[in-house]
């Protein structure tokens, strides 16, 4: 007998989820825990839609394009027995993805291809002063760079994740800690999508606000879903200033226009907390190494053994939201891997 997973939201607070069988009965023993739920919140929103004109019922997910939020049909979930449902989510997903592309709190995008340790987020005021920090370790691969490892610090505890070939995580320095678990009382969830894709979620509050660390092969991505004023007011780092997304220096005031200068400004320094388990790559005062980025022209890629054409890359990214379409195509071409489109 098949089961249907049902997300429940009431009074703007996440509740323990239930599983409803195909015959409509409910088995409480199979309820998800809050930690498991945090691993299943995908891009933030889904709804079971029943058209007023009597058309087929369908699952839809909330996505974003340049004009704002749109609902997309998820054909794989059509016509499953479930209750009507809606889960709230915004379009803002600040963070770093791909090779790597940075998205500020205002939604602006820029690239920085340095190899070093970087401060994605610095927020000493998080939760009345326990503090929240996110650091990234980037590595150069041919003519692009990527995020190799990410580490989140909440209070005095850390959660570190690295991609292939290791595909490992460490909670407070302990390798392979069983998940779900907690970091400074914040639930950590885990979901294995397939052999190449893994997702970790750290739940920050009761309204679906969480940090997502996503793995595709050796690529690590980090994003903040549903960031709130309560938790992120005063945040700085490579996602910019929380209040307006401006790319500002460590003083919180000086604007930096050039992406390379901005990246160097937020290279991890001795005054920052030491989050990674060990040092690797350029360490301050040695500056970040820069990748020799080339123009991604088909003839240049073919001469270096790349086989994917621009048309194939466009096709691979066809289902990606328009706001991320161009960077998806870039990553498919740069990595010669159409599967990376699934990371968007």
C-alpha positions as CSV (number, residue, x, y, z in Angstrom):
1,X,0.0,0.0,0.0
2,X,1.4,3.4,-1.0
3,X,1.7,6.2,1.5
4,X,1.3,9.9,0.9
5,X,3.5,12.4,2.9
6,X,1.4,15.3,4.1
7,X,2.9,18.6,5.4
8,X,0.8,20.4,7.9
9,X,0.9,24.2,8.7
10,X,-1.3,25.9,11.3
11,X,-1.0,29.4,12.9
12,X,2.2,29.9,10.9
13,X,4.0,27.2,12.9
14,X,5.4,23.9,11.6
15,X,3.7,20.9,13.2
16,X,4.8,17.3,13.2
17,X,3.9,15.9,9.8
18,X,1.6,12.9,9.2
19,X,1.6,10.1,6.6
20,X,-1.8,9.3,5.1
21,X,-2.3,5.9,3.5
22,X,-3.9,5.5,0.1
23,X,-7.1,4.5,1.7
24,X,-7.2,7.6,3.8
25,X,-6.3,6.1,7.1
26,X,-3.6,7.4,9.4
27,X,-0.8,5.5,11.1
28,X,0.6,7.7,13.9
29,X,3.6,5.4,14.2
30,X,4.8,6.6,10.8
31,X,4.6,10.3,11.6
32,X,7.7,12.3,10.7
33,X,9.6,14.1,13.5
34,X,10.4,17.8,13.2
35,X,14.0,16.9,12.3
36,X,12.8,14.7,9.4
37,X,10.5,17.4,8.3
38,X,13.4,19.9,8.1
39,X,15.1,17.6,5.7
40,X,12.0,17.4,3.5
41,X,11.3,21.1,3.0
42,X,12.4,21.3,-0.6
43,X,12.4,24.8,-2.1
44,X,10.1,26.0,0.5
45,X,6.6,25.6,-0.9
46,X,4.1,23.1,-2.3
47,X,0.4,22.8,-2.6
48,X,-2.2,20.3,-3.7
49,X,-4.3,22.1,-6.2
50,X,-8.0,21.3,-7.0
51,X,-9.1,23.4,-10.0
52,X,-12.6,25.0,-9.6
53,X,-13.6,23.9,-13.1
54,X,-13.3,20.3,-12.2
55,X,-10.0,19.7,-14.0
56,X,-7.4,17.1,-12.7
57,X,-6.0,17.6,-9.2
58,X,-2.3,18.2,-9.2
59,X,0.7,19.1,-7.0
60,X,2.4,22.4,-7.6
61,X,5.5,23.9,-6.3
62,X,6.3,27.6,-5.8
63,X,9.2,28.8,-7.9
64,X,10.6,32.2,-8.8
65,X,11.3,34.1,-12.0
66,X,12.3,37.6,-12.7
67,X,8.7,38.8,-12.2
68,X,8.2,37.1,-8.9
69,X,6.7,33.9,-7.6
70,X,5.0,31.4,-9.9
71,X,3.5,28.0,-9.4
72,X,4.8,25.0,-11.5
73,X,3.1,21.7,-11.9
74,X,5.0,18.6,-10.5
75,X,3.7,15.9,-12.8
76,X,5.3,13.1,-10.7
77,X,2.9,14.0,-7.9
78,X,-0.3,14.3,-9.8
79,X,-3.5,12.4,-8.7
80,X,-2.1,11.1,-5.4
81,X,-4.6,10.9,-2.5
82,X,-4.0,13.7,-0.2
83,X,-5.6,16.7,1.4
84,X,-5.5,20.2,-0.1
85,X,-2.3,21.9,1.2
86,X,-0.3,25.1,0.9
87,X,3.1,25.9,2.4
88,X,4.4,29.4,2.4
89,X,7.7,30.4,0.7
90,X,9.4,33.6,-0.7
91,X,11.5,34.1,-3.7
92,X,14.6,35.3,-1.9
93,X,17.1,32.5,-1.6
94,X,20.4,34.2,-0.7
95,X,23.5,32.1,-0.7
96,X,26.1,30.5,-3.0
97,X,25.6,27.9,-5.6
98,X,27.5,26.3,-8.5
99,X,31.0,27.4,-9.4
100,X,30.2,29.5,-7.4
101,X,27.5,32.1,-8.0
102,X,26.7,34.3,-5.0
103,X,23.1,35.7,-4.4
104,X,22.8,38.6,-2.0
105,X,19.9,39.2,0.4
106,X,18.4,41.5,-2.2
107,X,18.5,38.8,-4.9
108,X,21.4,40.4,-6.8
109,X,23.9,37.9,-8.4
110,X,27.6,38.0,-8.9
111,X,30.5,35.6,-9.3
112,X,33.7,35.3,-7.4
113,X,36.2,32.6,-8.4
114,X,38.8,32.8,-5.7
115,X,40.3,29.8,-4.0
116,X,40.5,30.3,-0.2
117,X,38.3,30.3,2.9
118,X,35.5,32.9,2.8
119,X,32.9,34.4,5.1
120,X,29.4,33.8,3.6
121,X,27.6,35.1,6.7
122,X,28.6,36.8,9.9
123,X,25.9,37.6,12.5
124,X,27.0,37.9,16.1
125,X,23.6,39.1,17.2
126,X,21.8,35.9,16.2
127,X,19.3,34.6,18.9
128,X,20.1,37.3,21.4
129,X,23.9,37.0,20.9
130,X,24.7,33.3,20.6
131,X,25.9,34.1,17.0
132,X,25.7,32.5,13.6
133,X,28.6,32.2,11.1
134,X,28.9,30.4,7.8
135,X,32.3,29.9,6.1
136,X,33.0,28.4,2.7
137,X,36.2,26.7,1.4
138,X,36.6,27.1,-2.4
139,X,38.9,25.3,-4.8
140,X,39.9,26.0,-8.4
141,X,39.1,23.3,-11.0
142,X,40.5,24.0,-14.5
143,X,39.1,27.5,-15.4
144,X,36.4,27.8,-12.7
145,X,36.2,27.4,-9.0
146,X,33.6,25.7,-6.7
147,X,32.7,25.4,-3.1
148,X,34.4,22.3,-1.7
149,X,33.3,22.5,2.0
150,X,30.9,24.6,4.0
151,X,30.7,24.9,7.8
152,X,28.0,26.5,9.9
153,X,28.6,27.7,13.5
154,X,25.7,28.4,15.8
155,X,26.7,29.3,19.3
156,X,29.8,27.2,20.2
157,X,28.9,24.3,17.9
158,X,29.8,23.6,14.3
159,X,28.4,21.5,11.4
160,X,30.8,20.9,8.5
161,X,29.9,19.3,5.1
162,X,32.1,18.4,2.1
163,X,31.2,16.9,-1.3
164,X,32.5,14.1,-3.4
165,X,34.5,12.0,-3.2
166,X,34.2,12.1,0.6
167,X,30.6,13.1,0.9
168,X,31.0,13.5,4.7
169,X,29.7,15.6,7.5
170,X,31.1,16.5,11.0
171,X,29.1,17.7,14.0
172,X,31.4,19.4,16.4
173,X,34.4,17.7,14.7
174,X,32.8,14.2,15.0
175,X,32.7,12.5,11.6
176,X,29.5,10.9,10.4
177,X,27.3,11.8,13.4
178,X,23.9,10.1,13.0
179,X,21.2,12.4,11.5
180,X,18.7,13.8,12.4
181,X,20.7,15.6,15.1
182,X,20.9,19.1,16.6
183,X,23.4,22.0,16.6
184,X,22.9,24.3,19.5
185,X,19.3,23.0,19.8
186,X,18.6,23.6,16.1
187,X,17.4,20.5,14.2
188,X,19.6,19.1,11.4
189,X,17.9,17.0,8.8
190,X,19.3,15.0,5.9
191,X,17.9,13.7,2.7
192,X,19.7,11.6,0.1
193,X,18.2,12.3,-3.3
194,X,20.4,9.9,-5.3
195,X,24.1,8.9,-5.4
196,X,25.2,12.3,-6.5
197,X,22.8,14.6,-4.6
198,X,22.4,15.1,-0.9
199,X,20.7,17.8,1.2
200,X,21.2,19.0,4.8
201,X,18.8,21.4,6.4
202,X,19.3,23.3,9.7
203,X,15.9,24.6,11.0
204,X,16.2,28.1,12.5
205,X,12.6,28.8,13.6
206,X,9.0,27.8,13.5
207,X,8.0,29.4,10.2
208,X,10.0,27.2,7.9
209,X,13.2,29.3,8.1
210,X,16.3,27.2,7.5
211,X,19.8,26.9,6.1
212,X,20.1,24.4,3.3
213,X,23.5,22.8,2.4
214,X,23.1,20.9,-0.9
215,X,25.6,18.6,-2.5
216,X,25.9,17.7,-6.2
217,X,29.0,15.5,-6.7
218,X,31.9,17.7,-5.5
219,X,29.8,20.9,-5.6
220,X,28.5,22.3,-2.3
221,X,25.8,25.0,-2.3
222,X,24.5,27.0,0.7
223,X,21.3,29.0,0.8
224,X,19.1,30.7,3.4
225,X,15.4,29.9,2.9
226,X,12.8,32.4,4.3
227,X,15.3,34.7,6.1
228,X,13.6,36.8,8.8
229,X,14.5,40.2,10.3
230,X,14.5,38.6,13.8
231,X,17.3,36.2,12.9
232,X,19.3,38.0,10.3
233,X,19.1,41.7,11.2
234,X,22.7,43.0,11.2
235,X,24.2,40.2,9.1
236,X,27.1,40.9,6.8
237,X,29.3,38.8,4.5
238,X,29.3,37.6,0.9
239,X,25.5,37.8,0.8
240,X,25.8,41.5,1.4
241,X,24.1,43.5,4.1
242,X,20.9,41.9,5.3
243,X,18.9,45.1,5.3
244,X,19.4,46.0,1.6
245,X,21.8,43.4,0.0
246,X,24.5,46.0,-0.5
247,X,28.0,44.5,-1.0
248,X,29.7,46.3,1.9
249,X,33.0,46.0,3.7
250,X,33.5,44.7,7.2
251,X,32.7,48.1,8.6
252,X,29.2,47.6,7.3
253,X,29.2,51.0,5.5
254,X,31.8,51.1,2.7
255,X,30.4,49.8,-0.6
256,X,32.6,47.6,-2.8
257,X,31.6,47.3,-6.5
258,X,34.2,45.0,-7.9
259,X,33.4,41.3,-7.1
260,X,37.1,40.4,-6.8
261,X,37.7,43.1,-4.3
262,X,34.5,42.1,-2.4
263,X,35.6,38.5,-2.3
264,X,39.1,39.5,-0.9
265,X,37.4,41.7,1.7
266,X,35.5,38.6,3.1
267,X,38.4,36.2,3.0
268,X,38.6,34.5,6.5
269,X,41.0,36.5,8.7
270,X,42.6,35.8,12.1
271,X,39.9,38.0,13.7
272,X,37.2,35.6,12.4
273,X,36.4,32.4,14.3
274,X,38.3,29.3,13.2
275,X,35.6,27.0,12.0
276,X,37.2,24.4,9.7
277,X,38.8,21.4,11.3
278,X,42.1,22.1,9.6
279,X,43.8,24.7,7.3
280,X,43.9,24.1,3.6
281,X,44.7,26.3,0.6
282,X,45.6,30.0,0.8
283,X,45.3,31.3,4.4
284,X,45.3,35.0,5.3
285,X,47.6,37.1,4.8
286,X,48.1,35.1,1.6
287,X,45.5,36.3,-0.8
288,X,42.9,34.1,-2.5
289,X,44.1,32.5,-5.8
290,X,42.0,33.5,-8.8
291,X,40.8,31.1,-11.5
292,X,41.7,32.0,-15.1
293,X,38.0,32.3,-16.3
294,X,37.6,31.8,-20.0
295,X,34.8,32.9,-22.2
296,X,32.6,29.8,-22.6
297,X,32.5,29.5,-26.4
298,X,31.6,26.2,-27.9
299,X,34.7,26.1,-30.1
300,X,37.0,26.7,-27.1
301,X,35.2,24.0,-25.0
302,X,35.4,21.4,-27.8
303,X,39.1,22.0,-28.2
304,X,39.6,21.1,-24.5
305,X,37.5,17.9,-24.8
306,X,34.2,19.3,-23.7
307,X,31.3,17.6,-25.5
308,X,28.1,19.4,-24.3
309,X,26.7,22.1,-26.7
310,X,25.0,25.3,-25.8
311,X,21.7,23.8,-27.1
312,X,22.1,20.8,-24.9
313,X,22.9,23.0,-21.9
314,X,19.7,25.1,-22.6
315,X,17.7,21.9,-22.7
316,X,19.2,20.6,-19.5
317,X,18.2,23.8,-17.7
318,X,14.8,24.2,-19.3
319,X,12.9,23.5,-16.1
320,X,15.1,25.9,-14.0
321,X,13.5,29.2,-12.9
322,X,14.4,32.0,-15.3
323,X,16.2,33.9,-12.5
324,X,18.8,31.0,-12.3
325,X,18.7,29.9,-15.9
326,X,21.8,31.7,-17.1
327,X,24.0,30.5,-14.3
328,X,22.7,26.9,-14.7
329,X,23.7,27.0,-18.4
330,X,27.1,28.4,-17.5
331,X,27.7,25.6,-15.0
332,X,26.6,22.8,-17.4
333,X,29.0,24.1,-20.0
334,X,31.9,24.8,-17.5
335,X,31.6,21.3,-15.9
336,X,30.6,19.4,-19.0
337,X,27.9,17.8,-16.9
338,X,24.2,18.1,-17.7
339,X,23.3,16.5,-14.4
340,X,24.4,19.6,-12.5
341,X,21.2,21.3,-13.7
342,X,19.4,19.2,-11.1
343,X,21.1,21.2,-8.4
344,X,19.0,24.3,-9.3
